[in-house]
Amino acid sequence: MDSGLEQWVPLAASATAGGAVLLLGVSIARSTKAIRRSVAYSMTAAQRAAARRAAMESSPLFRLALPMVEAVGSQLALLPIKGVREYMDAPYERAGRPGGLSTDELLAMSLLIGLTLSAMFFVSISLTGSPALIPLSVIGLPAGLLLVNASLQNRIELREKQALRAMPYALDLLVLCLRSGISLTLALRKLVEDYENHPLGQELGRVLTEMDMGRPRRPAFEGLAERLPLDDIRSLCDTVIQSEELGWPLSTALEQLADRLVTERSLKGEATAGAAGVLIMMPSTLVLASAVLILFGPVIVRWLTGGFSGS
């Protein structure tokens, strides 16, 4: 009986690890089709260097691991893993490329995290005295990739929320600058200066950099809409593009857009408040029911047991 278990446990462990790797491959293939984007211009070398310096100053662990990440990334760049690169590059682009890493360096970081997790699993399983389960430690390899991707998704959500909160104030500042007589480029530079460490300022800074490099205004703003796929950002990009193509006064169009966004946010706030009133009815009803039971519980019990009929 024990010998039979000893034969089946390694097979089950290997099958589990293989299934995990297979599921990871399927998820990568499906996600690649879902999130594939065409961003023609990425961060410039100066922007990547600035992001890398900021990450090194804020994280000693990143500064310590960076040489190894660069070395492993240079080797991964030689491998034909286009699908995996696209799988990681799309969310990394939307996350603002924190750390200023290249896609291969990001994959190297995922691999190093996966190896660390595998080593931890290996030591833990060895200490438990179950050598037959050691093949399960290979699960740490895909776990590193999934952890990095999950971290990027959290950063994407945070950046998008911050960008949405700043949109009304940014539009008001753009309108004031445009009405003072300066061009859109100078108005965007002023906005980028005021929102230097903000996701919206960083993305608009990339738009300015692309236009300085010779990219037309339309594809530059379309790239912004791809990196921040939000309705408000899309409305801003469409307004700028249509104003340039149709000759509309940009300051008036942006002012109308700002008024519309404020109105939409007010309506969303009212809808949220109304929904909160409906949701709070259930706990209020339960509190009322508990108070009634406490106050009239003895009377109800006596009535149910026939106490009043005897009197």
Summary of the structure (lengths in Angstrom):
residues: 311
radius of gyration: 28.7
end to end distance: 72.1
largest distance: 97.6
contacts: 867
relative contact order: 0.07
helix: 85%
strand: 0%
